[in-house]
């Protein structure tokens, strides 16, 4: 398994969760990492990304609420999700890219925001 995602669960609206994605390879520090989400019947969409240099970007609906970060010493990327809304409910996937050679996906972790 190249990527192992964890941290999903059930949370009430306004709550927080932190997702983690651990990579098993030393090339992690050279890779661009992203978090995507998908709901039934919809295409997978990019939520947040962070380059190997630490440059972050976010999708409009999560700006100001989600924070992506990485720890190269632990080969891990995180997604801190605050002020969660029911529309954030989805399966979240982590992705690792390195040029045209590496394009790995984690197994997905379910996030459900509901009262």
Backbone bond lengths (Angstrom), bond angles and torsions (degrees), N, CA, C in turn:
res aa  C-N    CA-C-N  psi(-1)  N-CA   C-N-CA  omega(-1)  CA-C   N-CA-C  phi
1 X - - - 1.459 - - 1.514 109.06 -
2 X 1.340 115.94 122.30 1.459 119.92 -177.36 1.520 112.73 -79.76
3 X 1.353 115.81 -38.39 1.456 120.54 -178.46 1.520 109.29 -131.35
4 X 1.309 117.07 135.35 1.460 122.38 179.84 1.516 108.97 -124.34
5 X 1.338 115.57 111.14 1.462 120.65 -178.68 1.522 110.07 -96.59
6 X 1.323 115.60 148.94 1.458 121.26 178.57 1.516 109.82 -155.73
7 X 1.338 116.08 169.05 1.460 120.77 173.08 1.505 115.81 108.17
8 X 1.323 118.01 -5.34 1.453 119.75 179.07 1.521 111.47 -71.42
9 X 1.324 114.90 172.95 1.450 119.52 178.69 1.506 111.58 164.32
10 X 1.321 114.70 -167.33 1.458 122.71 178.69 1.521 109.09 -101.22
11 X 1.317 116.63 130.30 1.458 120.97 -179.13 1.527 108.21 -142.29
12 X 1.308 115.87 150.58 1.462 120.50 178.30 1.521 110.59 -78.50
13 X 1.311 117.66 154.36 1.468 120.08 174.79 1.519 111.00 -53.06
14 X 1.325 115.85 137.08 1.453 121.60 -176.19 1.509 114.22 89.84
15 X 1.317 116.44 -9.59 1.454 120.85 -178.87 1.518 113.15 -82.66
16 X 1.336 115.12 -175.67 1.460 122.02 -176.42 1.521 110.96 -131.80
17 X 1.308 114.73 152.17 1.458 123.03 171.42 1.513 108.04 -144.42
18 X 1.329 115.43 153.32 1.452 119.76 172.43 1.525 108.69 -124.01
19 X 1.311 115.01 122.05 1.458 121.16 176.15 1.525 109.30 -93.65
20 X 1.314 115.41 145.85 1.464 121.66 176.48 1.522 108.98 -126.80
21 X 1.307 115.60 149.12 1.462 121.13 177.01 1.519 107.44 -140.89
22 X 1.311 115.73 113.47 1.449 121.30 -177.38 1.526 110.31 -100.97
23 X 1.324 115.70 131.29 1.460 121.66 177.30 1.518 109.44 -100.10
24 X 1.299 115.32 151.36 1.464 120.22 -175.83 1.521 112.83 -103.69
25 X 1.366 115.58 9.86 1.447 116.16 -175.57 1.529 111.75 -123.29
26 X 1.328 115.22 155.44 1.462 120.58 -179.48 1.521 112.16 -74.23
27 X 1.348 117.71 -13.74 1.465 119.41 179.67 1.525 112.07 -77.32
28 X 1.317 116.83 -0.26 1.464 120.24 -178.23 1.524 111.27 -51.02
29 X 1.321 116.67 -45.46 1.469 119.91 -173.81 1.524 112.14 -64.84
30 X 1.322 117.47 -19.73 1.461 121.96 179.74 1.534 111.90 -92.40
31 X 1.319 116.04 -6.59 1.464 120.97 -169.79 1.517 112.56 -95.33
32 X 1.328 115.00 150.55 1.458 121.51 166.92 1.522 107.67 -88.20
33 X 1.327 115.97 135.38 1.457 121.34 -174.97 1.524 110.10 -118.85
34 X 1.311 115.71 146.83 1.455 119.90 178.97 1.513 112.07 -144.18
35 X 1.315 114.31 156.11 1.463 122.25 171.04 1.531 107.43 -114.99
36 X 1.320 114.72 131.49 1.456 122.45 177.34 1.526 108.33 -121.28
37 X 1.323 115.73 164.30 1.457 119.25 173.09 1.518 109.67 -141.40
38 X 1.322 113.53 155.81 1.463 119.39 -177.57 1.517 109.38 -145.97
39 X 1.336 114.77 136.27 1.462 121.76 173.12 1.526 108.07 -115.39
40 X 1.330 117.09 158.47 1.468 120.16 -176.75 1.529 112.37 -55.12
41 X 1.312 115.78 131.32 1.447 121.00 177.19 1.511 115.43 82.00
42 X 1.322 116.15 0.48 1.466 119.79 -179.47 1.514 110.61 -120.33
43 X 1.327 114.84 158.54 1.456 119.74 177.31 1.518 110.60 -74.62
44 X 1.307 115.06 152.75 1.458 120.06 175.08 1.524 108.61 -65.64
45 X 1.324 116.80 135.54 1.458 121.11 -178.35 1.519 111.01 -123.70
46 X 1.318 114.45 146.19 1.459 120.64 178.42 1.523 109.93 -74.94
47 X 1.316 115.54 130.21 1.464 121.38 179.52 1.521 110.83 -100.31
48 X 1.338 115.94 -47.37 1.454 120.72 -177.48 1.522 108.74 -158.87
49 X 1.320 115.87 152.48 1.456 120.17 178.04 1.517 109.84 -143.62
50 X 1.323 114.41 157.84 1.461 120.76 177.30 1.518 107.34 -143.96
51 X 1.325 115.31 130.10 1.456 119.10 -178.55 1.522 110.57 -80.92
52 X 1.321 115.32 174.05 1.466 119.65 177.37 1.529 110.77 -63.10
53 X 1.331 116.73 -23.91 1.467 121.53 178.82 1.525 112.64 -89.49
54 X 1.337 116.11 -0.84 1.463 119.06 176.67 1.515 115.21 91.11
55 X 1.317 117.53 11.72 1.463 120.30 178.49 1.530 108.76 -80.88
56 X 1.325 115.42 126.91 1.458 121.26 -174.59 1.526 111.28 -105.66
57 X 1.322 114.90 150.23 1.458 120.32 170.13 1.527 108.75 -145.33
58 X 1.343 114.98 154.53 1.463 120.48 -173.89 1.530 110.33 -136.98
59 X 1.320 114.93 149.89 1.451 120.34 170.68 1.528 108.33 -72.47
60 X 1.325 115.37 151.04 1.452 120.31 -175.52 1.520 114.93 -53.72
61 X 1.340 118.78 -46.32 1.470 120.30 -175.82 1.526 114.82 -63.85
62 X 1.334 118.60 -17.46 1.465 119.91 -176.58 1.525 113.04 -111.47
63 X 1.310 117.13 -4.22 1.472 119.87 -179.56 1.516 110.47 -58.13
64 X 1.318 114.71 134.11 1.460 120.04 179.32 1.514 113.53 85.62
65 X 1.336 117.53 -10.90 1.464 121.10 -179.61 1.531 112.11 -115.97
66 X 1.309 117.16 -34.04 1.467 122.07 -177.95 1.524 109.56 -108.69
67 X 1.321 115.44 147.58 1.464 121.57 176.19 1.516 109.54 -134.52
68 X 1.321 115.43 125.21 1.465 120.43 176.12 1.524 108.55 -98.64
69 X 1.314 116.41 141.46 1.460 120.76 178.25 1.520 108.52 -148.92
70 X 1.306 115.51 167.19 1.461 119.79 179.54 1.514 110.19 -141.74
71 X 1.321 115.48 150.91 1.456 123.10 175.50 1.522 106.26 -126.56
72 X 1.310 116.21 99.52 1.467 119.58 -175.87 1.528 112.00 -66.95
73 X 1.318 117.41 -25.91 1.471 120.05 178.65 1.527 110.89 -68.04
74 X 1.324 115.76 -26.77 1.465 120.70 -179.91 1.522 112.75 -106.64
75 X 1.327 117.04 3.39 1.470 120.75 -177.82 1.519 111.72 52.44
76 X 1.320 116.34 43.09 1.458 120.91 -172.89 1.526 111.32 -133.44
77 X 1.327 114.72 139.97 1.458 121.09 173.01 1.526 107.38 -116.11
78 X 1.340 115.78 144.95 1.458 121.60 -176.18 1.531 110.13 -122.41
79 X 1.307 114.78 155.91 1.457 121.01 169.92 1.520 107.63 -133.66
80 X 1.321 115.73 105.74 1.460 121.34 175.63 1.518 108.05 -86.03
81 X 1.318 116.13 121.63 1.464 121.58 -176.71 1.521 108.91 -117.12
82 X 1.313 115.71 115.83 1.463 122.18 179.09 1.520 110.29 -115.40
83 X 1.311 114.87 164.46 1.483 121.21 178.40 1.526 110.83 48.52
84 X 1.306 115.11 48.60 1.464 119.90 -175.47 1.518 111.55 -65.12
85 X 1.333 114.43 145.77 1.451 122.83 -179.56 1.533 109.42 -120.81
86 X 1.310 117.06 157.28 1.473 118.94 177.97 1.530 112.53 -55.28
87 X 1.315 117.02 -32.68 1.473 119.79 179.88 1.518 113.65 -72.02
88 X 1.330 117.65 -6.82 1.466 121.24 173.35 1.528 111.37 -82.32
89 X 1.311 117.08 -7.15 1.456 120.96 179.13 1.522 110.29 -61.50
90 X 1.336 116.09 124.80 1.461 121.58 -176.72 1.520 108.61 -177.44
91 X 1.317 115.21 171.81 1.454 120.80 166.13 1.527 106.73 -90.80
92 X 1.308 115.47 126.74 1.463 121.60 -177.80 1.531 109.58 -102.27
93 X 1.327 114.69 133.82 1.463 121.65 -179.00 1.514 110.14 -122.70
94 X 1.309 116.60 141.05 1.458 119.36 171.28 1.521 108.56 -98.55
95 X 1.319 114.49 152.51 1.454 121.88 -176.96 1.510 109.96 -137.35
96 X 1.306 115.10 141.94 1.465 121.81 178.48 1.526 109.10 -124.40
97 X 1.323 116.24 128.11 1.465 121.05 179.44 1.520 110.06 -128.84
98 X 1.331 113.80 139.28 1.462 120.65 173.96 1.512 107.09 -144.58
99 X 1.317 115.88 100.94 1.460 120.84 -177.02 1.513 110.60 57.17
100 X 1.329 115.22 -139.14 1.462 120.28 178.53 1.525 111.19 -101.85
101 X 1.317 115.09 6.56 1.464 119.60 -173.36 1.525 112.01 -94.31
102 X 1.315 116.84 -37.92 1.449 121.63 -173.84 1.523 110.02 -117.02
103 X 1.311 116.10 127.23 1.468 122.47 173.91 1.529 105.80 -151.25
104 X 1.338 114.93 83.09 1.457 121.08 -175.40 1.529 110.55 -102.74
105 X 1.323 114.60 149.34 1.465 121.37 176.56 1.523 109.94 -124.30
106 X 1.324 115.21 140.64 1.449 120.22 170.72 1.515 110.26 -77.53
107 X 1.317 116.69 175.82 1.454 121.49 -172.94 1.519 113.67 -82.46
108 X 1.316 118.76 -8.63 1.456 121.66 179.93 1.514 111.71 91.92
109 X 1.322 114.77 142.59 1.461 120.43 176.35 1.530 107.90 -136.68
110 X 1.318 116.13 133.71 1.462 121.41 -174.18 1.521 110.57 -81.18
111 X 1.321 115.52 130.77 1.464 122.48 171.99 1.521 107.37 -118.31
112 X 1.314 115.61 123.65 1.459 121.07 179.15 1.521 108.95 -123.90
113 X 1.329 115.47 123.10 1.463 121.23 179.62 1.520 107.24 -111.97
114 X 1.317 114.95 110.26 1.455 119.64 -174.40 1.516 110.00 -158.72
115 X 1.325 115.61 147.40 1.458 119.99 175.14 1.530 110.09 -93.57
